[in-house]
Amino acid sequence: MRRTFAVLVMTACASAASAQVAWVGLAAGTSWEWQAPTAPDQNFLHSSEGAPTAFLAFPLDEDTVLRLQACDLPHVPVIDGEGWPGHLRGYTIGTDYFFTDPIGQSVISAGVGSYALDLKAQHPPAGVEGAKFGWYVGVGQWFRLSRRTRVTTELTMHHTSHRDSPTIVAFTAGLALAF
């Protein structure tokens, strides 16, 4: 019995010592909306509001992580000919693929999730707010600061099935910590 217990403890310690780490990260940046309904004469409408992101990533293998992410993306839908400022809050799950390069690690990411439209109005029009399906794709770079710290940059395109099918491109920079 003691040998079995000792073998189990040693096996658990060995696997924990060689295990990959999970990552938690925070980032902020800016965004542009592709062919925004409030600016039909522009291809990309830049938002003056920020685009924060938080994520938790779990390793699937040596170069792949499963990312759970929450993000806020500024969005101004046109309802009855009037722009209604708000934001899309995305809760997504996706996969990141890492490639080692001379300056750090390049990353390609993609995922799906729920994007909830939240208007800033006290009395928004009925039936406009709510969550809809969406997806994202992105590219980025992770720069090593220390063994467990990375500076992250990412350019991501989000597309949702809300009114006018918004497509928002966000550029963020942040910090990721291993635990």
N, CA, C and O of each residue as an XYZ file, in Angstrom:
716
protein
N       0.815     -1.184      0.000
C       0.000      0.000      0.000
C       0.868      1.260      0.000
O       0.596      2.208     -0.737
N       1.915      1.263      0.835
C       2.794      2.435      0.882
C       3.536      2.620     -0.429
O       3.732      3.749     -0.880
N       3.950      1.520     -1.042
C       4.641      1.617     -2.324
C       3.717      2.190     -3.392
O       4.118      3.048     -4.179
N       2.506      1.720     -3.411
C       1.537      2.225     -4.390
C       1.327      3.720     -4.198
O       1.310      4.481     -5.166
N       1.167      4.135     -2.952
C       0.991      5.557     -2.658
C       2.225      6.355     -3.079
O       2.096      7.423     -3.678
N       3.414      5.847     -2.773
C       4.658      6.532     -3.139
C       4.789      6.649     -4.660
O       5.199      7.691     -5.171
N       4.440      5.578     -5.380
C       4.504      5.610     -6.844
C       3.521      6.642     -7.393
O       3.858      7.390     -8.311
N       2.308      6.690     -6.838
C       1.315      7.674     -7.284
C       1.782      9.106     -7.020
O       1.618      9.972     -7.880
N       2.358      9.369     -5.850
C       2.855     10.703     -5.525
C       3.995     11.087     -6.460
O       4.028     12.209     -6.965
N       4.920     10.179     -6.695
C       6.051     10.473     -7.586
C       5.576     10.711     -9.017
O       6.090     11.594     -9.703
N       4.613      9.939     -9.463
C       4.068     10.125    -10.812
C       3.389     11.478    -10.936
O       3.570     12.173    -11.936
N       2.613     11.857     -9.939
C       1.935     13.156     -9.954
C       2.943     14.293     -9.950
O       2.781     15.269    -10.683
N       3.988     14.177     -9.128
C       5.022     15.228     -9.081
C       5.764     15.326    -10.399
O       6.055     16.428    -10.864
N       6.073     14.200    -11.001
C       6.796     14.216    -12.277
C       5.947     14.846    -13.367
O       6.451     15.646    -14.156
N       4.665     14.499    -13.425
C       3.823     15.082    -14.468
C       3.592     16.561    -14.221
O       3.500     17.330    -15.178
N       3.496     16.985    -12.963
C       3.319     18.407    -12.672
C       4.569     19.193    -13.011
O       4.483     20.334    -13.464
N       5.736     18.589    -12.793
C       6.989     19.288    -13.080
C       7.177     19.495    -14.573
O       7.740     20.508    -14.989
N       6.715     18.556    -15.385
C       6.894     18.692    -16.826
C       5.667     19.282    -17.513
O       5.672     19.478    -18.728
N       4.635     19.562    -16.758
C       3.391     20.065    -17.349
C       3.573     21.467    -17.907
O       4.369     22.261    -17.407
N       2.815     21.746    -18.954
C       2.806     23.088    -19.501
C       1.961     23.963    -18.600
O       1.159     23.471    -17.807
N       2.150     25.263    -18.730
C       1.456     26.188    -17.852
C       0.264     26.805    -18.551
O       0.197     26.854    -19.779
N      -0.665     27.270    -17.755
C      -1.805     28.019    -18.278
C      -1.441     29.503    -18.239
O      -0.541     29.908    -17.502
N      -2.128     30.293    -19.019
C      -1.851     31.721    -19.117
C      -3.086     32.528    -18.774
O      -4.206     32.139    -19.106
N      -2.882     33.646    -18.115
C      -3.942     34.622    -17.881
C      -3.424     35.941    -18.437
O      -2.257     36.284    -18.245
N      -4.284     36.678    -19.121
C      -3.809     37.900    -19.747
C      -4.838     39.006    -19.768
O      -6.045     38.761    -19.751
N      -4.336     40.235    -19.806
C      -5.149     41.436    -19.954
C      -4.536     42.267    -21.064
O      -3.314     42.379    -21.166
N      -5.389     42.849    -21.894
C      -4.905     43.693    -22.982
C      -5.919     44.802    -23.229
O      -7.083     44.701    -22.842
N      -5.458     45.849    -23.874
C      -6.333     46.959    -24.259
C      -5.826     47.507    -25.578
O      -4.669     47.311    -25.950
N      -6.700     48.186    -26.267
C      -6.290     48.734    -27.553
C      -7.370     49.575    -28.178
O      -8.150     50.233    -27.490
N      -7.402     49.543    -29.477
C      -8.327     50.360    -30.242
C      -9.005     49.499    -31.288
O      -8.595     48.362    -31.523
N     -10.048     50.039    -31.923
C     -10.779     49.237    -32.899
C     -11.281     50.093    -34.056
O     -11.414     51.312    -33.957
N     -11.550     49.401    -35.149
C     -12.122     50.000    -36.347
C     -13.273     49.119    -36.792
O     -13.185     47.893    -36.719
N     -14.356     49.738    -37.255
C     -15.490     48.970    -37.761
C     -15.501     49.035    -39.282
O     -15.431     50.115    -39.869
N     -15.589     47.869    -39.911
C     -15.607     47.759    -41.365
C     -16.979     48.173    -41.882
O     -17.994     47.587    -41.507
N     -17.004     49.178    -42.738
C     -18.219     49.698    -43.369
C     -19.333     49.908    -42.343
O     -20.428     49.357    -42.461
N     -19.021     50.715    -41.343
C     -19.978     51.014    -40.271
C     -21.196     51.728    -40.844
O     -21.046     52.607    -41.692
N     -22.399     51.369    -40.400
C     -23.604     52.018    -40.925
C     -23.674     53.509    -40.604
O     -24.388     54.246    -41.284
N     -22.946     53.970    -39.581
C     -22.953     55.396    -39.249
C     -21.980     56.196    -40.104
O     -21.990     57.426    -40.056
N     -21.142     55.526    -40.884
C     -20.183     56.196    -41.777
C     -20.108     55.427    -43.092
O     -19.101     54.774    -43.370
N     -21.168     55.497    -43.907
C     -21.209     54.690    -45.138
C     -20.149     55.076    -46.170
O     -19.884     54.298    -47.087
N     -19.536     56.258    -46.044
C     -18.521     56.693    -46.996
C     -17.106     56.262    -46.610
O     -16.157     56.576    -47.328
N     -16.942     55.543    -45.482
C     -15.625     55.086    -45.020
C     -15.593     53.566    -44.964
O     -16.575     52.923    -44.591
N     -14.450     53.002    -45.340
C     -14.300     51.552    -45.201
C     -14.060     51.160    -43.757
O     -14.650     50.195    -43.271
N     -13.187     51.905    -43.051
C     -12.888     51.617    -41.657
C     -13.181     52.848    -40.813
O     -12.566     53.896    -41.012
N     -14.105     52.734    -39.881
C     -14.429     53.815    -38.954
C     -13.714     53.541    -37.636
O     -13.987     52.541    -36.972
N     -12.791     54.437    -37.256
C     -12.030     54.281    -36.026
C     -12.878     54.709    -34.830
O     -13.556     55.736    -34.879
N     -12.838     53.928    -33.767
C     -13.562     54.261    -32.543
C     -12.631     54.990    -31.588
O     -11.452     54.654    -31.471
N     -13.174     55.991    -30.909
C     -12.376     56.710    -29.912
C     -12.415     56.005    -28.557
O     -11.716     56.411    -27.629
N     -13.215     54.965    -28.439
C     -13.290     54.201    -27.196
C     -12.294     53.046    -27.225
O     -11.879     52.605    -28.297
N     -11.920     52.569    -26.075
C     -10.980     51.458    -25.974
C     -11.622     50.118    -26.277
O     -12.844     49.996    -26.368
N     -10.766     49.113    -26.429
C     -11.211     47.745    -26.697
C     -10.473     46.790    -25.756
O      -9.504     46.149    -26.163
N     -10.930     46.687    -24.482
C     -10.235     45.806    -23.529
C     -10.550     44.325    -23.765
O     -11.609     43.960    -24.275
N      -9.586     43.494    -23.371
C      -9.712     42.043    -23.516
C      -9.087     41.369    -22.294
O      -8.072     41.831    -21.772
N      -9.695     40.283    -21.848
C      -9.130     39.440    -20.797
C      -9.235     37.993    -21.277
O     -10.220     37.611    -21.909
N      -8.207     37.189    -20.970
C      -8.277     35.799    -21.409
C      -7.625     34.861    -20.413
O      -6.812     35.256    -19.577
N      -8.014     33.608    -20.536
C      -7.450     32.499    -19.791
C      -7.169     31.423    -20.829
O      -8.071     31.042    -21.575
N      -5.933     30.924    -20.893
C      -5.552     29.957    -21.918
C      -4.958     28.710    -21.279
O      -4.100     28.791    -20.399
N      -5.430     27.555    -21.738
C      -4.982     26.264    -21.224
C      -4.275     25.495    -22.335
O      -4.772     25.453    -23.460
N      -3.132     24.888    -22.046
C      -2.391     24.171    -23.093
C      -3.118     22.906    -23.553
O      -3.640     22.133    -22.749
N      -3.132     22.727    -24.866
C      -3.624     21.483    -25.450
C      -2.455     20.600    -25.839
O      -2.505     19.378    -25.693
N      -1.407     21.229    -26.332
C      -0.133     20.555    -26.566
C       0.957     21.615    -26.531
O       0.718     22.734    -26.078
N       2.137     21.279    -26.998
C       3.306     22.153    -26.888
C       3.117     23.518    -27.573
O       3.605     24.530    -27.070
N       2.420     23.554    -28.704
C       2.279     24.786    -29.483
C       0.843     25.252    -29.647
O       0.571     26.106    -30.491
N      -0.085     24.714    -28.863
C      -1.500     25.033    -29.021
C      -2.142     25.250    -27.662
O      -1.913     24.480    -26.729
N      -2.960     26.316    -27.549
C      -3.708     26.553    -26.321
C      -5.183     26.759    -26.642
O      -5.542     27.205    -27.732
N      -6.019     26.428    -25.683
C      -7.447     26.701    -25.738
C      -7.670     28.009    -24.993
O      -7.334     28.114    -23.813
N      -8.235     29.010    -25.669
C      -8.383     30.341    -25.069
C      -9.849     30.640    -24.773
O     -10.707     30.550    -25.652
N     -10.119     31.000    -23.511
C     -11.411     31.533    -23.092
C     -11.201     33.042    -22.980
O     -10.278     33.495    -22.303
N     -12.061     33.823    -23.647
C     -11.795     35.251    -23.755
C     -13.059     36.068    -23.538
O     -14.159     35.648    -23.897
N     -12.883     37.235    -22.946
C     -13.954     38.235    -22.828
C     -13.400     39.525    -23.422
O     -12.273     39.920    -23.120
N     -14.191     40.176    -24.264
C     -13.732     41.419    -24.885
C     -14.899     42.398    -25.005
O     -16.060     41.991    -25.061
N     -14.578     43.683    -25.044
C     -15.554     44.747    -25.281
C     -15.157     45.466    -26.553
O     -14.029     45.945    -26.677
N     -16.075     45.543    -27.495
C     -15.817     46.177    -28.781
C     -16.833     47.286    -29.006
O     -18.033     47.012    -29.024
N     -16.395     48.530    -29.178
C     -17.335     49.623    -29.440
C     -18.106     49.369    -30.738
O     -17.540     48.910    -31.730
N     -19.399     49.673    -30.715
C     -20.251     49.476    -31.892
C     -21.414     50.455    -31.818
O     -22.020     50.625    -30.760
N     -21.725     51.095    -32.933
C     -22.835     52.046    -33.011
C     -23.790     51.574    -34.101
O     -23.605     51.917    -35.269
N     -24.819     50.784    -33.736
C     -25.780     50.346    -34.753
C     -26.718     51.489    -35.133
O     -26.960     52.399    -34.340
N     -27.236     51.429    -36.346
C     -28.234     52.401    -36.810
C     -29.603     51.744    -36.666
O     -29.870     50.686    -37.236
N     -30.462     52.400    -35.887
C     -31.814     51.901    -35.648
C     -32.779     53.030    -36.001
O     -32.715     54.114    -35.421
N     -33.666     52.771    -36.948
C     -34.623     53.776    -37.429
C     -33.905     55.056    -37.865
O     -34.361     56.161    -37.573
N     -32.780     54.896    -38.565
C     -32.047     56.028    -39.110
C     -31.193     56.800    -38.119
O     -30.637     57.840    -38.472
N     -31.075     56.317    -36.887
C     -30.320     57.021    -35.851
C     -29.254     56.100    -35.268
O     -29.508     54.918    -35.037
N     -28.047     56.648    -35.028
C     -26.972     55.884    -34.415
C     -27.161     55.775    -32.910
O     -27.454     56.764    -32.239
N     -26.991     54.563    -32.385
C     -27.145     54.300    -30.951
C     -25.806     53.781    -30.410
O     -25.487     52.609    -30.607
N     -25.019     54.623    -29.734
C     -23.721     54.172    -29.208
C     -23.879     53.004    -28.227
O     -24.814     52.953    -27.428
N     -22.949     52.093    -28.319
C     -22.950     50.943    -27.421
C     -21.681     50.139    -27.618
O     -20.693     50.632    -28.161
N     -21.723     48.906    -27.174
C     -20.589     48.010    -27.371
C     -21.076     46.567    -27.454
O     -22.153     46.216    -26.973
N     -20.249     45.757    -28.077
C     -20.480     44.319    -28.141
C     -19.554     43.668    -27.126
O     -18.337     43.832    -27.200
N     -20.115     42.940    -26.190
C     -19.308     42.205    -25.218
C     -19.260     40.752    -25.674
O     -20.275     40.057    -25.716
N     -18.056     40.318    -26.014
C     -17.880     38.970    -26.526
C     -17.357     38.020    -25.467
O     -16.444     38.356    -24.712
N     -17.940     36.835    -25.417
C     -17.448     35.727    -24.603
C     -17.166     34.595    -25.580
O     -18.089     33.996    -26.132
N     -15.888     34.308    -25.792
C     -15.527     33.375    -26.856
C     -14.651     32.239    -26.346
O     -14.046     32.314    -25.277
N     -14.608     31.192    -27.149
C     -13.694     30.081    -26.938
C     -13.014     29.817    -28.267
O     -13.667     29.751    -29.309
N     -11.698     29.668    -28.225
C     -10.969     29.481    -29.467
C      -9.656     28.761    -29.246
O      -9.325     28.349    -28.135
N      -8.925     28.622    -30.325
C      -7.650     27.929    -30.300
C      -6.562     28.865    -30.815
O      -6.749     29.550    -31.821
N      -5.437     28.891    -30.131
C      -4.267     29.659    -30.547
C      -3.167     28.680    -30.942
O      -2.879     27.724    -30.222
N      -2.557     28.936    -32.104
C      -1.426     28.129    -32.582
C      -0.182     29.000    -32.562
O      -0.174     30.082    -33.149
N       0.868     28.543    -31.892
C       2.101     29.302    -31.731
C       3.201     28.771    -32.640
O       3.325     27.567    -32.864
N       3.999     29.709    -33.158
C       5.148     29.394    -33.998
C       6.331     30.207    -33.481
O       6.263     31.434    -33.419
N       7.406     29.532    -33.112
C       8.591     30.221    -32.613
C       9.280     30.928    -33.772
O       9.450     30.353    -34.848
N       9.679     32.194    -33.543
C      10.397     32.964    -34.548
C      11.533     33.724    -33.870
O      11.660     33.646    -32.648
N      12.345     34.441    -34.598
C      13.518     35.101    -33.994
C      13.201     36.138    -32.920
O      14.048     36.406    -32.068
N      12.009     36.727    -32.936
C      11.707     37.778    -31.948
C      10.726     37.343    -30.868
O      10.344     38.160    -30.030
N      10.313     36.099    -30.862
C       9.369     35.619    -29.846
C       8.556     34.463    -30.381
O       9.092     33.472    -30.877
N       7.230     34.616    -30.267
C       6.326     33.598    -30.788
C       5.217     34.286    -31.563
O       4.551     35.181    -31.044
N       5.021     33.867    -32.802
C       3.880     34.330    -33.584
C       2.686     33.466    -33.213
O       2.838     32.291    -32.878
N       1.505     34.049    -33.273
C       0.298     33.304    -32.924
C      -0.784     33.546    -33.968
O      -0.975     34.667    -34.439
N      -1.483     32.481    -34.318
C      -2.666     32.544    -35.166
C      -3.808     32.023    -34.316
O      -3.691     30.961    -33.704
N      -4.915     32.758    -34.270
C      -6.021     32.353    -33.400
C      -7.345     32.419    -34.146
O      -7.502     33.171    -35.108
N      -8.284     31.620    -33.684
C      -9.636     31.609    -34.235
C     -10.567     31.031    -33.182
O     -10.165     30.200    -32.368
N     -11.830     31.485    -33.209
C     -12.791     30.960    -32.257
C     -14.197     31.453    -32.522
O     -14.439     32.226    -33.449
N     -15.114     30.997    -31.702
C     -16.533     31.343    -31.807
C     -17.042     31.735    -30.425
O     -16.400     31.470    -29.409
N     -18.204     32.367    -30.414
C     -18.768     32.715    -29.121
C     -20.036     33.523    -29.210
O     -20.675     33.619    -30.257
N     -20.376     34.097    -28.086
C     -21.577     34.908    -27.934
C     -21.161     36.365    -27.788
O     -20.296     36.692    -26.977
N     -21.781     37.239    -28.578
C     -21.503     38.672    -28.531
C     -22.807     39.373    -28.152
O     -23.782     39.326    -28.901
N     -22.820     40.021    -26.993
C     -24.025     40.692    -26.500
C     -23.948     42.191    -26.808
O     -22.976     42.853    -26.444
N     -24.960     42.713    -27.468
C     -25.038     44.145    -27.756
C     -25.630     44.848    -26.544
O     -26.694     44.473    -26.051
N     -24.931     45.871    -26.071
C     -25.379     46.667    -24.928
C     -25.313     48.133    -25.345
O     -24.227     48.683    -25.528
N     -26.483     48.765    -25.496
C     -26.532     50.172    -25.886
C     -26.405     51.050    -24.653
O     -26.810     50.657    -23.559
N     -25.837     52.252    -24.833
C     -25.642     53.163    -23.715
C     -26.899     53.944    -23.360
O     -26.901     54.688    -22.379
N     -27.951     53.793    -24.123
C     -29.196     54.527    -23.896
C     -29.922     54.010    -22.658
O     -29.867     52.823    -22.339
N     -30.609     54.931    -21.960
C     -31.401     54.515    -20.800
C     -32.620     53.703    -21.225
O     -33.047     52.793    -20.514
N     -33.176     54.035    -22.386
C     -34.353     53.316    -22.897
C     -34.089     52.890    -24.338
O     -34.562     53.533    -25.275
N     -33.325     51.794    -24.518
C     -33.031     51.344    -25.880
C     -34.278     50.780    -26.557
O     -35.212     50.351    -25.878
N     -34.298     50.779    -27.886
C     -35.436     50.195    -28.595
C     -35.612     48.717    -28.230
O     -34.634     47.999    -28.021
N     -36.834     48.289    -28.158
C     -37.135     46.905    -27.781
C     -36.615     45.928    -28.832
O     -36.711     46.171    -30.035
N     -36.068     44.834    -28.351
C     -35.645     43.748    -29.217
C     -34.314     43.935    -29.919
O     -33.924     43.091    -30.726
N     -33.611     45.013    -29.635
C     -32.332     45.263    -30.307
C     -31.171     44.676    -29.518
O     -30.285     44.042    -30.091
N     -31.175     44.883    -28.210
C     -30.096     44.356    -27.386
C     -30.242     42.840    -27.264
O     -31.326     42.285    -27.448
N     -29.152     42.204    -26.959
C     -29.169     40.762    -26.764
C     -27.942     40.118    -27.355
O     -27.157     40.763    -28.050
N     -27.782     38.838    -27.073
C     -26.602     38.092    -27.505
C     -26.874     37.373    -28.819
O     -27.962     36.847    -29.050
N     -25.860     37.365    -29.668
C     -25.924     36.670    -30.952
C     -24.606     35.928    -31.161
O     -23.597     36.225    -30.522
N     -24.641     34.978    -32.053
C     -23.460     34.190    -32.401
C     -22.460     35.064    -33.163
O     -22.843     35.953    -33.924
N     -21.170     34.791    -32.941
C     -20.120     35.475    -33.678
C     -18.855     34.636    -33.724
O     -18.759     33.589    -33.084
N     -17.904     35.106    -34.480
C     -16.627     34.411    -34.599
C     -15.500     35.428    -34.701
O     -15.734     36.609    -34.957
N     -14.278     34.957    -34.497
C     -13.115     35.829    -34.637
C     -11.941     35.062    -35.228
O     -11.855     33.840    -35.106
N     -11.044     35.797    -35.867
C      -9.752     35.283    -36.328
C      -8.715     36.353    -36.001
O      -9.033     37.542    -35.970
N      -7.496     35.939    -35.761
C      -6.484     36.928    -35.415
C      -5.072     36.427    -35.634
O      -4.819     35.231    -35.782
N      -4.159     37.393    -35.649
C      -2.731     37.122    -35.697
C      -2.079     37.988    -34.637
O      -2.580     39.060    -34.296
N      -0.961     37.514    -34.124
C      -0.308     38.293    -33.092
C       1.124     37.869    -32.863
O       1.679     37.029    -33.571
N       1.698     38.483    -31.850
C       3.083     38.201    -31.470
C       3.184     38.250    -29.952
O       2.659     39.167    -29.321
N       3.858     37.264    -29.365
C       4.140     37.249    -27.933
C       5.642     37.426    -27.754
O       6.437     36.682    -28.328
N       6.025     38.421    -26.948
C       7.420     38.721    -26.679
C       7.749     38.299    -25.253
O       7.024     38.647    -24.321
N       8.814     37.566    -25.078
C       9.204     37.053    -23.768
C       9.863     38.141    -22.926
O      10.840     38.755    -23.355
N       9.327     38.380    -21.719
C       9.957     39.266    -20.749
C      10.746     38.458    -19.730
O      11.870     38.802    -19.364
N      10.122     37.370    -19.284
C      10.774     36.460    -18.350
C      10.220     35.063    -18.625
O       9.454     34.861    -19.567
N      10.609     34.128    -17.808
C      10.162     32.744    -18.011
C       8.638     32.621    -17.975
O       8.070     31.783    -18.675
N       7.980     33.437    -17.176
C       6.532     33.335    -17.004
C       5.770     34.609    -17.370
O       4.612     34.766    -16.981
N       6.395     35.508    -18.103
C       5.749     36.770    -18.464
C       5.954     37.057    -19.947
O       7.065     36.930    -20.462
N       4.874     37.446    -20.634
C       4.953     37.791    -22.054
C       4.209     39.101    -22.300
O       3.174     39.362    -21.687
N       4.743     39.914    -23.197
C       4.023     41.065    -23.742
C       3.332     40.548    -24.995
O       3.953     39.883    -25.824
N       2.044     40.856    -25.132
C       1.283     40.347    -26.266
C       0.807     41.498    -27.151
O       0.467     42.576    -26.663
N       0.789     41.255    -28.432
C       0.138     42.159    -29.387
C      -0.727     41.289    -30.289
O      -0.364     40.158    -30.612
N      -1.874     41.830    -30.693
C      -2.769     41.024    -31.509
C      -3.653     41.917    -32.371
O      -4.125     42.964    -31.929
N      -3.863     41.487    -33.593
C      -4.798     42.109    -34.518
C      -5.886     41.080    -34.786
O      -5.615     40.017    -35.345
N      -7.117     41.390    -34.390
C      -8.202     40.421    -34.435
C      -9.408     40.990    -35.163
O      -9.757     42.157    -34.985
N     -10.042     40.161    -35.985
C     -11.282     40.545    -36.663
C     -12.433     39.764    -36.037
O     -12.408     38.534    -35.993
N     -13.452     40.494    -35.548
C     -14.647     39.890    -34.956
C     -15.833     40.150    -35.880
O     -15.980     41.249    -36.416
N     -16.668     39.151    -36.062
C     -17.864     39.292    -36.908
C     -19.044     38.674    -36.158
O     -18.953     37.547    -35.673
N     -20.146     39.412    -36.066
C     -21.315     38.888    -35.357
C     -22.538     38.908    -36.271
O     -22.525     39.513    -37.343
N     -23.576     38.244    -35.827
C     -24.814     38.170    -36.607
C     -25.851     39.180    -36.128
O     -27.047     38.974    -36.337
N     -25.422     40.263    -35.491
C     -26.341     41.326    -35.095
C     -26.821     42.096    -36.327
O     -26.364     41.846    -37.442
N     -27.733     43.019    -36.115
C     -28.238     43.888    -37.171
C     -27.047     44.519    -37.910
O     -26.096     44.963    -37.267
N     -27.083     44.562    -39.200
C     -26.028     45.085    -40.075
C     -24.767     44.220    -40.081
O     -23.763     44.630    -40.663
N     -24.778     43.056    -39.464
C     -23.637     42.133    -39.425
C     -22.302     42.850    -39.211
O     -21.458     42.861    -40.107
N     -22.102     43.449    -38.032
C     -20.870     44.215    -37.821
C     -19.608     43.359    -37.880
O     -19.564     42.231    -37.389
N     -18.585     43.944    -38.501
C     -17.245     43.369    -38.524
C     -16.326     44.402    -37.904
O     -16.192     45.516    -38.411
N     -15.690     44.022    -36.797
C     -14.851     44.954    -36.043
C     -13.436     44.395    -35.973
O     -13.228     43.237    -35.613
N     -12.473     45.234    -36.322
C     -11.065     44.874    -36.256
C     -10.472     45.577    -35.041
O     -10.586     46.796    -34.909
N      -9.842     44.815    -34.158
C      -9.262     45.379    -32.930
C      -7.760     45.107    -32.890
O      -7.305     44.011    -33.217
N      -7.007     46.117    -32.487
C      -5.578     45.947    -32.226
C      -5.378     46.138    -30.735
O      -5.744     47.177    -30.186
N      -4.794     45.135    -30.072
C      -4.576     45.214    -28.624
C      -3.129     44.867    -28.284
O      -2.444     44.151    -29.014
N      -2.700     45.400    -27.153
C      -1.408     45.062    -26.584
C      -1.635     44.817    -25.093
O      -2.438     45.500    -24.457
N      -0.919     43.837    -24.545
C      -1.150     43.520    -23.144
C      -0.047     42.698    -22.529
O       1.078     42.645    -23.026
N      -0.402     42.057    -21.430
C       0.539     41.276    -20.641
C      -0.094     39.920    -20.335
O      -1.261     39.848    -19.952
N       0.672     38.856    -20.505
C       0.223     37.503    -20.166
C       1.151     36.921    -19.108
O       2.372     37.044    -19.200
N       0.558     36.289    -18.109
C       1.305     35.685    -17.009
C       1.003     34.197    -16.943
O      -0.151     33.785    -17.062
N       2.026     33.405    -16.757
C       1.865     31.957    -16.621
C       1.604     31.622    -15.164
O       2.138     32.260    -14.258
N       0.782     30.620    -14.958
C       0.573     30.119    -13.589
C       0.472     28.628    -13.590
O       0.295     28.020    -12.534
